[in-house]
Amino acid sequence: MVVDPRTGTVVGDIPDTPGVHGIALAPELKKGFTSNGADGSVTVFNLSTLATIATIQTGAQNPDGIVYESRDRARLHF
């Protein structure tokens, strides 16, 4: 679920994020990323529509967090 922090209202949903542990936002790319601990994947989604763009299997076991570094656009850490 995506919640507006100002109002507490649910504004959307990003489906199929099993065991999501963290989220990274890349506004300049208009994308967001979740780390999904249950299956070791990353979900890439559109920030405006919340539609899933891709699901990436990482091979990681139970990834626990994710960070996006804006100065190196291709770099994700989880």
N, CA, C, O and CB atoms as a CASP TS submission, in Angstrom:
PFRMAT TS
TARGET T0000
AUTHOR 0000-0000-0000
METHOD Language model
MODEL 1
PARENT N/A
ATOM      1  N   MET     1       0.821  -1.182   0.000  1.00  0.00           N
ATOM      2  CA  MET     1       0.000   0.000   0.000  1.00  0.00           C
ATOM      3  C   MET     1       0.869   1.251   0.000  1.00  0.00           C
ATOM      4  O   MET     1       1.925   1.288   0.632  1.00  0.00           O
ATOM      5  CB  MET     1      -0.936  -0.005   1.198  1.00  0.00           C
ATOM      6  N   VAL     2       0.423   2.250  -0.700  1.00  0.00           N
ATOM      7  CA  VAL     2       1.076   3.551  -0.710  1.00  0.00           C
ATOM      8  C   VAL     2       0.157   4.502   0.045  1.00  0.00           C
ATOM      9  O   VAL     2      -1.021   4.639  -0.284  1.00  0.00           O
ATOM     10  CB  VAL     2       1.367   4.057  -2.181  1.00  0.00           C
ATOM     11  N   VAL     3       0.717   5.162   1.072  1.00  0.00           N
ATOM     12  CA  VAL     3      -0.072   6.015   1.948  1.00  0.00           C
ATOM     13  C   VAL     3       0.454   7.445   1.880  1.00  0.00           C
ATOM     14  O   VAL     3       1.664   7.669   1.919  1.00  0.00           O
ATOM     15  CB  VAL     3      -0.040   5.489   3.400  1.00  0.00           C
ATOM     16  N   ASP     4      -0.455   8.408   1.780  1.00  0.00           N
ATOM     17  CA  ASP     4      -0.093   9.822   1.844  1.00  0.00           C
ATOM     18  C   ASP     4       0.251  10.129   3.302  1.00  0.00           C
ATOM     19  O   ASP     4      -0.621  10.035   4.165  1.00  0.00           O
ATOM     20  CB  ASP     4      -1.264  10.754   1.310  1.00  0.00           C
ATOM     21  N   PRO     5       1.510  10.495   3.596  1.00  0.00           N
ATOM     22  CA  PRO     5       1.907  10.703   4.989  1.00  0.00           C
ATOM     23  C   PRO     5       1.230  11.901   5.657  1.00  0.00           C
ATOM     24  O   PRO     5       1.158  11.972   6.884  1.00  0.00           O
ATOM     25  CB  PRO     5       3.390  10.876   5.060  1.00  0.00           C
ATOM     26  N   ARG     6       0.740  12.832   4.859  1.00  0.00           N
ATOM     27  CA  ARG     6       0.064  14.007   5.436  1.00  0.00           C
ATOM     28  C   ARG     6      -1.338  13.690   5.927  1.00  0.00           C
ATOM     29  O   ARG     6      -1.801  14.250   6.921  1.00  0.00           O
ATOM     30  CB  ARG     6      -0.003  15.125   4.414  1.00  0.00           C
ATOM     31  N   THR     7      -2.019  12.777   5.214  1.00  0.00           N
ATOM     32  CA  THR     7      -3.413  12.506   5.540  1.00  0.00           C
ATOM     33  C   THR     7      -3.651  11.103   6.080  1.00  0.00           C
ATOM     34  O   THR     7      -4.681  10.839   6.701  1.00  0.00           O
ATOM     35  CB  THR     7      -4.257  12.717   4.332  1.00  0.00           C
ATOM     36  N   GLY     8      -2.698  10.204   5.843  1.00  0.00           N
ATOM     37  CA  GLY     8      -2.891   8.808   6.235  1.00  0.00           C
ATOM     38  C   GLY     8      -3.793   8.045   5.285  1.00  0.00           C
ATOM     39  O   GLY     8      -4.182   6.912   5.566  1.00  0.00           O
ATOM     40  N   THR     9      -4.125   8.661   4.162  1.00  0.00           N
ATOM     41  CA  THR     9      -5.010   8.054   3.171  1.00  0.00           C
ATOM     42  C   THR     9      -4.230   7.124   2.249  1.00  0.00           C
ATOM     43  O   THR     9      -3.140   7.464   1.789  1.00  0.00           O
ATOM     44  CB  THR     9      -5.722   9.139   2.351  1.00  0.00           C
ATOM     45  N   VAL    10      -4.792   5.951   1.985  1.00  0.00           N
ATOM     46  CA  VAL    10      -4.203   5.035   1.012  1.00  0.00           C
ATOM     47  C   VAL    10      -4.448   5.616  -0.375  1.00  0.00           C
ATOM     48  O   VAL    10      -5.590   5.877  -0.754  1.00  0.00           O
ATOM     49  CB  VAL    10      -4.806   3.586   1.140  1.00  0.00           C
ATOM     50  N   VAL    11      -3.349   5.821  -1.143  1.00  0.00           N
ATOM     51  CA  VAL    11      -3.468   6.439  -2.466  1.00  0.00           C
ATOM     52  C   VAL    11      -3.164   5.464  -3.598  1.00  0.00           C
ATOM     53  O   VAL    11      -3.335   5.799  -4.770  1.00  0.00           O
ATOM     54  CB  VAL    11      -2.541   7.630  -2.564  1.00  0.00           C
ATOM     55  N   GLY    12      -2.716   4.267  -3.255  1.00  0.00           N
ATOM     56  CA  GLY    12      -2.421   3.296  -4.302  1.00  0.00           C
ATOM     57  C   GLY    12      -1.830   2.032  -3.737  1.00  0.00           C
ATOM     58  O   GLY    12      -1.752   1.839  -2.524  1.00  0.00           O
ATOM     59  N   ASP    13      -1.410   1.168  -4.655  1.00  0.00           N
ATOM     60  CA  ASP    13      -0.859  -0.126  -4.272  1.00  0.00           C
ATOM     61  C   ASP    13       0.183  -0.542  -5.301  1.00  0.00           C
ATOM     62  O   ASP    13       0.010  -0.320  -6.500  1.00  0.00           O
ATOM     63  CB  ASP    13      -1.977  -1.199  -4.150  1.00  0.00           C
ATOM     64  N   ILE    14       1.240  -1.135  -4.832  1.00  0.00           N
ATOM     65  CA  ILE    14       2.245  -1.730  -5.713  1.00  0.00           C
ATOM     66  C   ILE    14       2.165  -3.234  -5.457  1.00  0.00           C
ATOM     67  O   ILE    14       2.682  -3.714  -4.448  1.00  0.00           O
ATOM     68  CB  ILE    14       3.719  -1.145  -5.444  1.00  0.00           C
ATOM     69  N   PRO    15       1.533  -3.975  -6.346  1.00  0.00           N
ATOM     70  CA  PRO    15       1.300  -5.403  -6.099  1.00  0.00           C
ATOM     71  C   PRO    15       2.554  -6.248  -6.305  1.00  0.00           C
ATOM     72  O   PRO    15       3.550  -5.801  -6.873  1.00  0.00           O
ATOM     73  CB  PRO    15       0.196  -5.909  -7.006  1.00  0.00           C
ATOM     74  N   ASP    16       2.465  -7.482  -5.823  1.00  0.00           N
ATOM     75  CA  ASP    16       3.512  -8.487  -6.043  1.00  0.00           C
ATOM     76  C   ASP    16       4.882  -8.030  -5.550  1.00  0.00           C
ATOM     77  O   ASP    16       5.869  -8.086  -6.283  1.00  0.00           O
ATOM     78  CB  ASP    16       3.597  -8.828  -7.516  1.00  0.00           C
ATOM     79  N   THR    17       4.927  -7.581  -4.310  1.00  0.00           N
ATOM     80  CA  THR    17       6.188  -7.218  -3.655  1.00  0.00           C
ATOM     81  C   THR    17       6.316  -8.101  -2.402  1.00  0.00           C
ATOM     82  O   THR    17       6.150  -7.614  -1.283  1.00  0.00           O
ATOM     83  CB  THR    17       6.234  -5.663  -3.284  1.00  0.00           C
ATOM     84  N   PRO    18       6.608  -9.389  -2.588  1.00  0.00           N
ATOM     85  CA  PRO    18       6.567 -10.347  -1.482  1.00  0.00           C
ATOM     86  C   PRO    18       7.617 -10.072  -0.406  1.00  0.00           C
ATOM     87  O   PRO    18       8.820 -10.107  -0.664  1.00  0.00           O
ATOM     88  CB  PRO    18       6.753 -11.742  -2.016  1.00  0.00           C
ATOM     89  N   GLY    19       7.133  -9.799   0.797  1.00  0.00           N
ATOM     90  CA  GLY    19       8.046  -9.544   1.911  1.00  0.00           C
ATOM     91  C   GLY    19       8.829  -8.269   1.745  1.00  0.00           C
ATOM     92  O   GLY    19      10.001  -8.213   2.116  1.00  0.00           O
ATOM     93  N   VAL    20       8.204  -7.231   1.190  1.00  0.00           N
ATOM     94  CA  VAL    20       8.914  -5.970   0.941  1.00  0.00           C
ATOM     95  C   VAL    20       9.538  -5.459   2.238  1.00  0.00           C
ATOM     96  O   VAL    20       8.884  -5.395   3.279  1.00  0.00           O
ATOM     97  CB  VAL    20       7.953  -4.902   0.344  1.00  0.00           C
ATOM     98  N   HIS    21      10.823  -5.096   2.148  1.00  0.00           N
ATOM     99  CA  HIS    21      11.558  -4.594   3.310  1.00  0.00           C
ATOM    100  C   HIS    21      11.933  -3.132   3.178  1.00  0.00           C
ATOM    101  O   HIS    21      12.078  -2.440   4.186  1.00  0.00           O
ATOM    102  CB  HIS    21      12.802  -5.410   3.525  1.00  0.00           C
ATOM    103  N   GLY    22      12.091  -2.650   1.963  1.00  0.00           N
ATOM    104  CA  GLY    22      12.532  -1.274   1.796  1.00  0.00           C
ATOM    105  C   GLY    22      12.114  -0.730   0.451  1.00  0.00           C
ATOM    106  O   GLY    22      11.710  -1.464  -0.451  1.00  0.00           O
ATOM    107  N   ILE    23      12.227   0.598   0.345  1.00  0.00           N
ATOM    108  CA  ILE    23      11.882   1.274  -0.896  1.00  0.00           C
ATOM    109  C   ILE    23      12.890   2.386  -1.146  1.00  0.00           C
ATOM    110  O   ILE    23      13.326   3.066  -0.217  1.00  0.00           O
ATOM    111  CB  ILE    23      10.434   1.835  -0.846  1.00  0.00           C
ATOM    112  N   ALA    24      13.251   2.562  -2.406  1.00  0.00           N
ATOM    113  CA  ALA    24      14.135   3.657  -2.818  1.00  0.00           C
ATOM    114  C   ALA    24      13.419   4.424  -3.926  1.00  0.00           C
ATOM    115  O   ALA    24      12.845   3.827  -4.837  1.00  0.00           O
ATOM    116  CB  ALA    24      15.547   3.121  -3.306  1.00  0.00           C
ATOM    117  N   LEU    25      13.459   5.737  -3.837  1.00  0.00           N
ATOM    118  CA  LEU    25      12.808   6.582  -4.835  1.00  0.00           C
ATOM    119  C   LEU    25      13.848   7.315  -5.663  1.00  0.00           C
ATOM    120  O   LEU    25      14.828   7.837  -5.130  1.00  0.00           O
ATOM    121  CB  LEU    25      11.858   7.584  -4.164  1.00  0.00           C
ATOM    122  N   ALA    26      13.629   7.351  -6.971  1.00  0.00           N
ATOM    123  CA  ALA    26      14.509   8.051  -7.904  1.00  0.00           C
ATOM    124  C   ALA    26      13.646   9.014  -8.717  1.00  0.00           C
ATOM    125  O   ALA    26      13.321   8.732  -9.870  1.00  0.00           O
ATOM    126  CB  ALA    26      15.284   7.042  -8.840  1.00  0.00           C
ATOM    127  N   PRO    27      13.273  10.154  -8.121  1.00  0.00           N
ATOM    128  CA  PRO    27      12.350  11.074  -8.796  1.00  0.00           C
ATOM    129  C   PRO    27      12.826  11.535 -10.167  1.00  0.00           C
ATOM    130  O   PRO    27      12.015  11.699 -11.078  1.00  0.00           O
ATOM    131  CB  PRO    27      12.121  12.272  -7.934  1.00  0.00           C
ATOM    132  N   GLU    28      14.136  11.747 -10.328  1.00  0.00           N
ATOM    133  CA  GLU    28      14.629  12.211 -11.625  1.00  0.00           C
ATOM    134  C   GLU    28      14.505  11.148 -12.712  1.00  0.00           C
ATOM    135  O   GLU    28      14.539  11.467 -13.901  1.00  0.00           O
ATOM    136  CB  GLU    28      16.074  12.643 -11.503  1.00  0.00           C
ATOM    137  N   LEU    29      14.363   9.895 -12.310  1.00  0.00           N
ATOM    138  CA  LEU    29      14.136   8.805 -13.262  1.00  0.00           C
ATOM    139  C   LEU    29      12.657   8.437 -13.361  1.00  0.00           C
ATOM    140  O   LEU    29      12.258   7.637 -14.208  1.00  0.00           O
ATOM    141  CB  LEU    29      14.946   7.577 -12.858  1.00  0.00           C
ATOM    142  N   LYS    30      11.846   9.040 -12.476  1.00  0.00           N
ATOM    143  CA  LYS    30      10.415   8.743 -12.384  1.00  0.00           C
ATOM    144  C   LYS    30      10.171   7.275 -12.054  1.00  0.00           C
ATOM    145  O   LYS    30       9.205   6.670 -12.518  1.00  0.00           O
ATOM    146  CB  LYS    30       9.713   9.106 -13.693  1.00  0.00           C
ATOM    147  N   LYS    31      11.081   6.705 -11.228  1.00  0.00           N
ATOM    148  CA  LYS    31      10.991   5.295 -10.855  1.00  0.00           C
ATOM    149  C   LYS    31      11.187   5.126  -9.356  1.00  0.00           C
ATOM    150  O   LYS    31      11.810   5.950  -8.687  1.00  0.00           O
ATOM    151  CB  LYS    31      12.029   4.464 -11.624  1.00  0.00           C
ATOM    152  N   GLY    32      10.637   4.035  -8.859  1.00  0.00           N
ATOM    153  CA  GLY    32      10.869   3.610  -7.496  1.00  0.00           C
ATOM    154  C   GLY    32      11.289   2.151  -7.521  1.00  0.00           C
ATOM    155  O   GLY    32      11.084   1.448  -8.510  1.00  0.00           O
ATOM    156  N   PHE    33      11.879   1.704  -6.418  1.00  0.00           N
ATOM    157  CA  PHE    33      12.410   0.343  -6.330  1.00  0.00           C
ATOM    158  C   PHE    33      12.082  -0.215  -4.950  1.00  0.00           C
ATOM    159  O   PHE    33      12.256   0.479  -3.948  1.00  0.00           O
ATOM    160  CB  PHE    33      13.955   0.315  -6.593  1.00  0.00           C
ATOM    161  N   THR    34      11.610  -1.456  -4.884  1.00  0.00           N
ATOM    162  CA  THR    34      11.413  -2.118  -3.597  1.00  0.00           C
ATOM    163  C   THR    34      12.347  -3.311  -3.499  1.00  0.00           C
ATOM    164  O   THR    34      12.621  -3.978  -4.496  1.00  0.00           O
ATOM    165  CB  THR    34       9.939  -2.561  -3.416  1.00  0.00           C
ATOM    166  N   SER    35      12.839  -3.579  -2.285  1.00  0.00           N
ATOM    167  CA  SER    35      13.563  -4.829  -2.053  1.00  0.00           C
ATOM    168  C   SER    35      12.568  -5.796  -1.423  1.00  0.00           C
ATOM    169  O   SER    35      11.929  -5.482  -0.419  1.00  0.00           O
ATOM    170  CB  SER    35      14.841  -4.616  -1.130  1.00  0.00           C
ATOM    171  N   ASN    36      12.449  -6.963  -2.018  1.00  0.00           N
ATOM    172  CA  ASN    36      11.449  -7.948  -1.620  1.00  0.00           C
ATOM    173  C   ASN    36      12.139  -9.157  -0.990  1.00  0.00           C
ATOM    174  O   ASN    36      12.698 -10.004  -1.687  1.00  0.00           O
ATOM    175  CB  ASN    36      10.590  -8.382  -2.835  1.00  0.00           C
ATOM    176  N   GLY    37      12.090  -9.219   0.334  1.00  0.00           N
ATOM    177  CA  GLY    37      12.829 -10.229   1.074  1.00  0.00           C
ATOM    178  C   GLY    37      12.362 -11.655   0.864  1.00  0.00           C
ATOM    179  O   GLY    37      13.166 -12.584   0.941  1.00  0.00           O
ATOM    180  N   ALA    38      11.086 -11.847   0.602  1.00  0.00           N
ATOM    181  CA  ALA    38      10.563 -13.209   0.504  1.00  0.00           C
ATOM    182  C   ALA    38      11.099 -13.976  -0.702  1.00  0.00           C
ATOM    183  O   ALA    38      11.265 -15.195  -0.639  1.00  0.00           O
ATOM    184  CB  ALA    38       9.062 -13.171   0.440  1.00  0.00           C
ATOM    185  N   ASP    39      11.371 -13.272  -1.799  1.00  0.00           N
ATOM    186  CA  ASP    39      11.875 -13.993  -2.973  1.00  0.00           C
ATOM    187  C   ASP    39      13.181 -13.421  -3.530  1.00  0.00           C
ATOM    188  O   ASP    39      13.613 -13.822  -4.610  1.00  0.00           O
ATOM    189  CB  ASP    39      10.829 -13.982  -4.057  1.00  0.00           C
ATOM    190  N   GLY    40      13.814 -12.494  -2.812  1.00  0.00           N
ATOM    191  CA  GLY    40      15.113 -11.966  -3.233  1.00  0.00           C
ATOM    192  C   GLY    40      15.058 -11.127  -4.489  1.00  0.00           C
ATOM    193  O   GLY    40      16.022 -11.088  -5.254  1.00  0.00           O
ATOM    194  N   SER    41      13.938 -10.451  -4.713  1.00  0.00           N
ATOM    195  CA  SER    41      13.794  -9.666  -5.937  1.00  0.00           C
ATOM    196  C   SER    41      13.747  -8.168  -5.643  1.00  0.00           C
ATOM    197  O   SER    41      13.630  -7.738  -4.496  1.00  0.00           O
ATOM    198  CB  SER    41      12.534 -10.088  -6.688  1.00  0.00           C
ATOM    199  N   VAL    42      13.843  -7.394  -6.720  1.00  0.00           N
ATOM    200  CA  VAL    42      13.621  -5.953  -6.687  1.00  0.00           C
ATOM    201  C   VAL    42      12.490  -5.661  -7.667  1.00  0.00           C
ATOM    202  O   VAL    42      12.513  -6.125  -8.808  1.00  0.00           O
ATOM    203  CB  VAL    42      14.934  -5.144  -7.051  1.00  0.00           C
ATOM    204  N   THR    43      11.506  -4.895  -7.221  1.00  0.00           N
ATOM    205  CA  THR    43      10.435  -4.447  -8.098  1.00  0.00           C
ATOM    206  C   THR    43      10.730  -3.014  -8.505  1.00  0.00           C
ATOM    207  O   THR    43      10.972  -2.159  -7.653  1.00  0.00           O
ATOM    208  CB  THR    43       9.041  -4.563  -7.406  1.00  0.00           C
ATOM    209  N   VAL    44      10.710  -2.751  -9.810  1.00  0.00           N
ATOM    210  CA  VAL    44      10.881  -1.402 -10.355  1.00  0.00           C
ATOM    211  C   VAL    44       9.493  -0.920 -10.749  1.00  0.00           C
ATOM    212  O   VAL    44       8.770  -1.621 -11.457  1.00  0.00           O
ATOM    213  CB  VAL    44      11.884  -1.376 -11.591  1.00  0.00           C
ATOM    214  N   PHE    45       9.110   0.297 -10.286  1.00  0.00           N
ATOM    215  CA  PHE    45       7.775   0.783 -10.589  1.00  0.00           C
ATOM    216  C   PHE    45       7.801   2.247 -10.987  1.00  0.00           C
ATOM    217  O   PHE    45       8.734   2.977 -10.654  1.00  0.00           O
ATOM    218  CB  PHE    45       6.858   0.581  -9.400  1.00  0.00           C
ATOM    219  N   ASN    46       6.764   2.670 -11.706  1.00  0.00           N
ATOM    220  CA  ASN    46       6.589   4.046 -12.152  1.00  0.00           C
ATOM    221  C   ASN    46       6.066   4.871 -10.985  1.00  0.00           C
ATOM    222  O   ASN    46       5.050   4.515 -10.388  1.00  0.00           O
ATOM    223  CB  ASN    46       5.622   4.126 -13.371  1.00  0.00           C
ATOM    224  N   LEU    47       6.743   5.970 -10.648  1.00  0.00           N
ATOM    225  CA  LEU    47       6.329   6.788  -9.510  1.00  0.00           C
ATOM    226  C   LEU    47       4.965   7.440  -9.704  1.00  0.00           C
ATOM    227  O   LEU    47       4.249   7.652  -8.726  1.00  0.00           O
ATOM    228  CB  LEU    47       7.356   7.851  -9.251  1.00  0.00           C
ATOM    229  N   SER    48       4.592   7.758 -10.919  1.00  0.00           N
ATOM    230  CA  SER    48       3.315   8.435 -11.166  1.00  0.00           C
ATOM    231  C   SER    48       2.128   7.484 -11.132  1.00  0.00           C
ATOM    232  O   SER    48       1.081   7.799 -10.566  1.00  0.00           O
ATOM    233  CB  SER    48       3.354   9.138 -12.499  1.00  0.00           C
ATOM    234  N   THR    49       2.301   6.318 -11.745  1.00  0.00           N
ATOM    235  CA  THR    49       1.171   5.390 -11.879  1.00  0.00           C
ATOM    236  C   THR    49       1.233   4.226 -10.900  1.00  0.00           C
ATOM    237  O   THR    49       0.231   3.543 -10.686  1.00  0.00           O
ATOM    238  CB  THR    49       1.116   4.853 -13.284  1.00  0.00           C
ATOM    239  N   LEU    50       2.396   3.994 -10.304  1.00  0.00           N
ATOM    240  CA  LEU    50       2.681   2.850  -9.429  1.00  0.00           C
ATOM    241  C   LEU    50       2.665   1.520 -10.177  1.00  0.00           C
ATOM    242  O   LEU    50       2.703   0.457  -9.557  1.00  0.00           O
ATOM    243  CB  LEU    50       1.674   2.804  -8.295  1.00  0.00           C
ATOM    244  N   ALA    51       2.608   1.576 -11.501  1.00  0.00           N
ATOM    245  CA  ALA    51       2.623   0.352 -12.306  1.00  0.00           C
ATOM    246  C   ALA    51       4.013  -0.280 -12.267  1.00  0.00           C
ATOM    247  O   ALA    51       5.026   0.419 -12.304  1.00  0.00           O
ATOM    248  CB  ALA    51       2.204   0.651 -13.769  1.00  0.00           C
ATOM    249  N   THR    52       4.048  -1.601 -12.194  1.00  0.00           N
ATOM    250  CA  THR    52       5.316  -2.326 -12.205  1.00  0.00           C
ATOM    251  C   THR    52       5.941  -2.246 -13.585  1.00  0.00           C
ATOM    252  O   THR    52       5.289  -2.519 -14.593  1.00  0.00           O
ATOM    253  CB  THR    52       5.115  -3.797 -11.787  1.00  0.00           C
ATOM    254  N   ILE    53       7.210  -1.871 -13.620  1.00  0.00           N
ATOM    255  CA  ILE    53       7.975  -1.807 -14.863  1.00  0.00           C
ATOM    256  C   ILE    53       8.732  -3.112 -15.064  1.00  0.00           C
ATOM    257  O   ILE    53       8.787  -3.645 -16.172  1.00  0.00           O
ATOM    258  CB  ILE    53       8.952  -0.607 -14.850  1.00  0.00           C
ATOM    259  N   ALA    54       9.316  -3.623 -13.979  1.00  0.00           N
ATOM    260  CA  ALA    54      10.106  -4.854 -14.061  1.00  0.00           C
ATOM    261  C   ALA    54      10.238  -5.469 -12.673  1.00  0.00           C
ATOM    262  O   ALA    54      10.137  -4.780 -11.658  1.00  0.00           O
ATOM    263  CB  ALA    54      11.508  -4.575 -14.670  1.00  0.00           C
ATOM    264  N   THR    55      10.462  -6.764 -12.652  1.00  0.00           N
ATOM    265  CA  THR    55      10.836  -7.470 -11.435  1.00  0.00           C
ATOM    266  C   THR    55      12.176  -8.124 -11.714  1.00  0.00           C
ATOM    267  O   THR    55      12.315  -8.883 -12.673  1.00  0.00           O
ATOM    268  CB  THR    55       9.746  -8.529 -11.002  1.00  0.00           C
ATOM    269  N   ILE    56      13.153  -7.835 -10.885  1.00  0.00           N
ATOM    270  CA  ILE    56      14.525  -8.309 -11.100  1.00  0.00           C
ATOM    271  C   ILE    56      14.874  -9.307 -10.005  1.00  0.00           C
ATOM    272  O   ILE    56      14.838  -8.977  -8.820  1.00  0.00           O
ATOM    273  CB  ILE    56      15.542  -7.119 -11.111  1.00  0.00           C
ATOM    274  N   GLN    57      15.208 -10.513 -10.401  1.00  0.00           N
ATOM    275  CA  GLN    57      15.685 -11.512  -9.446  1.00  0.00           C
ATOM    276  C   GLN    57      17.156 -11.226  -9.172  1.00  0.00           C
ATOM    277  O   GLN    57      17.955 -11.135 -10.104  1.00  0.00           O
ATOM    278  CB  GLN    57      15.480 -12.975  -9.988  1.00  0.00           C
ATOM    279  N   THR    58      17.516 -11.084  -7.903  1.00  0.00           N
ATOM    280  CA  THR    58      18.877 -10.676  -7.559  1.00  0.00           C
ATOM    281  C   THR    58      19.774 -11.826  -7.136  1.00  0.00           C
ATOM    282  O   THR    58      20.999 -11.709  -7.175  1.00  0.00           O
ATOM    283  CB  THR    58      18.834  -9.666  -6.467  1.00  0.00           C
ATOM    284  N   GLY    59      19.173 -12.933  -6.732  1.00  0.00           N
ATOM    285  CA  GLY    59      19.978 -14.023  -6.188  1.00  0.00           C
ATOM    286  C   GLY    59      20.303 -13.813  -4.720  1.00  0.00           C
ATOM    287  O   GLY    59      20.901 -14.683  -4.087  1.00  0.00           O
ATOM    288  N   ALA    60      19.913 -12.662  -4.170  1.00  0.00           N
ATOM    289  CA  ALA    60      20.151 -12.375  -2.755  1.00  0.00           C
ATOM    290  C   ALA    60      19.170 -13.173  -1.905  1.00  0.00           C
ATOM    291  O   ALA    60      18.047 -13.450  -2.326  1.00  0.00           O
ATOM    292  CB  ALA    60      20.016 -10.854  -2.465  1.00  0.00           C
ATOM    293  N   GLN    61      19.606 -13.536  -0.713  1.00  0.00           N
ATOM    294  CA  GLN    61      18.730 -14.228   0.212  1.00  0.00           C
ATOM    295  C   GLN    61      18.212 -13.233   1.239  1.00  0.00           C
ATOM    296  O   GLN    61      18.977 -12.686   2.033  1.00  0.00           O
ATOM    297  CB  GLN    61      19.462 -15.403   0.899  1.00  0.00           C
ATOM    298  N   ASN    62      16.908 -13.006   1.214  1.00  0.00           N
ATOM    299  CA  ASN    62      16.241 -12.141   2.173  1.00  0.00           C
ATOM    300  C   ASN    62      16.836 -10.726   2.235  1.00  0.00           C
ATOM    301  O   ASN    62      17.219 -10.278   3.316  1.00  0.00           O
ATOM    302  CB  ASN    62      16.300 -12.773   3.533  1.00  0.00           C
ATOM    303  N   PRO    63      16.923 -10.012   1.103  1.00  0.00           N
ATOM    304  CA  PRO    63      17.449  -8.641   1.152  1.00  0.00           C
ATOM    305  C   PRO    63      16.620  -7.797   2.114  1.00  0.00           C
ATOM    306  O   PRO    63      15.396  -7.916   2.171  1.00  0.00           O
ATOM    307  CB  PRO    63      17.452  -8.000  -0.262  1.00  0.00           C
ATOM    308  N   ASP    64      17.302  -6.954   2.861  1.00  0.00           N
ATOM    309  CA  ASP    64      16.646  -6.267   3.966  1.00  0.00           C
ATOM    310  C   ASP    64      16.433  -4.778   3.745  1.00  0.00           C
ATOM    311  O   ASP    64      15.656  -4.172   4.484  1.00  0.00           O
ATOM    312  CB  ASP    64      17.435  -6.460   5.196  1.00  0.00           C
ATOM    313  N   GLY    65      17.066  -4.173   2.792  1.00  0.00           N
ATOM    314  CA  GLY    65      16.909  -2.746   2.558  1.00  0.00           C
ATOM    315  C   GLY    65      17.419  -2.386   1.188  1.00  0.00           C
ATOM    316  O   GLY    65      17.965  -3.221   0.466  1.00  0.00           O
ATOM    317  N   ILE    66      17.233  -1.124   0.837  1.00  0.00           N
ATOM    318  CA  ILE    66      17.647  -0.671  -0.492  1.00  0.00           C
ATOM    319  C   ILE    66      17.954   0.819  -0.419  1.00  0.00           C
ATOM    320  O   ILE    66      17.288   1.557   0.307  1.00  0.00           O
ATOM    321  CB  ILE    66      16.542  -0.965  -1.566  1.00  0.00           C
ATOM    322  N   VAL    67      18.962   1.262  -1.171  1.00  0.00           N
ATOM    323  CA  VAL    67      19.352   2.676  -1.219  1.00  0.00           C
ATOM    324  C   VAL    67      19.613   3.043  -2.672  1.00  0.00           C
ATOM    325  O   VAL    67      20.210   2.268  -3.420  1.00  0.00           O
ATOM    326  CB  VAL    67      20.619   2.957  -0.329  1.00  0.00           C
ATOM    327  N   TYR    68      19.166   4.220  -3.064  1.00  0.00           N
ATOM    328  CA  TYR    68      19.441   4.746  -4.400  1.00  0.00           C
ATOM    329  C   TYR    68      20.369   5.936  -4.259  1.00  0.00           C
ATOM    330  O   TYR    68      20.121   6.829  -3.450  1.00  0.00           O
ATOM    331  CB  TYR    68      18.126   5.146  -5.141  1.00  0.00           C
ATOM    332  N   GLU    69      21.440   5.953  -5.044  1.00  0.00           N
ATOM    333  CA  GLU    69      22.382   7.079  -5.049  1.00  0.00           C
ATOM    334  C   GLU    69      22.159   7.887  -6.313  1.00  0.00           C
ATOM    335  O   GLU    69      22.430   7.399  -7.409  1.00  0.00           O
ATOM    336  CB  GLU    69      23.866   6.589  -4.959  1.00  0.00           C
ATOM    337  N   SER    70      21.671   9.106  -6.185  1.00  0.00           N
ATOM    338  CA  SER    70      21.283   9.893  -7.351  1.00  0.00           C
ATOM    339  C   SER    70      22.453  10.348  -8.211  1.00  0.00           C
ATOM    340  O   SER    70      22.263  10.597  -9.401  1.00  0.00           O
ATOM    341  CB  SER    70      20.514  11.084  -6.910  1.00  0.00           C
ATOM    342  N   ARG    71      23.635  10.465  -7.666  1.00  0.00           N
ATOM    343  CA  ARG    71      24.755  10.930  -8.490  1.00  0.00           C
ATOM    344  C   ARG    71      25.290   9.845  -9.424  1.00  0.00           C
ATOM    345  O   ARG    71      26.023  10.151 -10.364  1.00  0.00           O
ATOM    346  CB  ARG    71      25.877  11.428  -7.598  1.00  0.00           C
ATOM    347  N   ASP    72      24.938   8.599  -9.182  1.00  0.00           N
ATOM    348  CA  ASP    72      25.313   7.491 -10.062  1.00  0.00           C
ATOM    349  C   ASP    72      24.024   6.750 -10.391  1.00  0.00           C
ATOM    350  O   ASP    72      23.655   5.800  -9.700  1.00  0.00           O
ATOM    351  CB  ASP    72      26.390   6.531  -9.389  1.00  0.00           C
ATOM    352  N   ARG    73      23.354   7.173 -11.424  1.00  0.00           N
ATOM    353  CA  ARG    73      21.989   6.742 -11.708  1.00  0.00           C
ATOM    354  C   ARG    73      21.792   5.245 -11.832  1.00  0.00           C
ATOM    355  O   ARG    73      20.672   4.770 -11.638  1.00  0.00           O
ATOM    356  CB  ARG    73      21.536   7.372 -12.942  1.00  0.00           C
ATOM    357  N   ALA    74      22.808   4.491 -12.141  1.00  0.00           N
ATOM    358  CA  ALA    74      22.627   3.065 -12.355  1.00  0.00           C
ATOM    359  C   ALA    74      22.948   2.257 -11.107  1.00  0.00           C
ATOM    360  O   ALA    74      23.026   1.031 -11.176  1.00  0.00           O
ATOM    361  CB  ALA    74      23.489   2.600 -13.502  1.00  0.00           C
ATOM    362  N   ARG    75      23.131   2.902  -9.990  1.00  0.00           N
ATOM    363  CA  ARG    75      23.629   2.194  -8.813  1.00  0.00           C
ATOM    364  C   ARG    75      22.542   1.978  -7.772  1.00  0.00           C
ATOM    365  O   ARG    75      21.969   2.940  -7.260  1.00  0.00           O
ATOM    366  CB  ARG    75      24.782   2.956  -8.196  1.00  0.00           C
ATOM    367  N   LEU    76      22.261   0.743  -7.464  1.00  0.00           N
ATOM    368  CA  LEU    76      21.338   0.368  -6.404  1.00  0.00           C
ATOM    369  C   LEU    76      22.079  -0.518  -5.424  1.00  0.00           C
ATOM    370  O   LEU    76      22.886  -1.354  -5.829  1.00  0.00           O
ATOM    371  CB  LEU    76      20.080  -0.350  -6.970  1.00  0.00           C
ATOM    372  N   HIS    77      21.815  -0.345  -4.145  1.00  0.00           N
ATOM    373  CA  HIS    77      22.399  -1.191  -3.107  1.00  0.00           C
ATOM    374  C   HIS    77      21.259  -1.820  -2.335  1.00  0.00           C
ATOM    375  O   HIS    77      20.300  -1.142  -1.967  1.00  0.00           O
ATOM    376  CB  HIS    77      23.346  -0.380  -2.158  1.00  0.00           C
ATOM    377  N   PHE    78      21.361  -3.106  -2.090  1.00  0.00           N
ATOM    378  CA  PHE    78      20.331  -3.746  -1.267  1.00  0.00           C
ATOM    379  C   PHE    78      20.966  -4.840  -0.448  1.00  0.00           C
ATOM    380  O   PHE    78      20.279  -5.514   0.321  1.00  0.00           O
ATOM    381  CB  PHE    78      19.182  -4.315  -2.136  1.00  0.00           C
TER
END
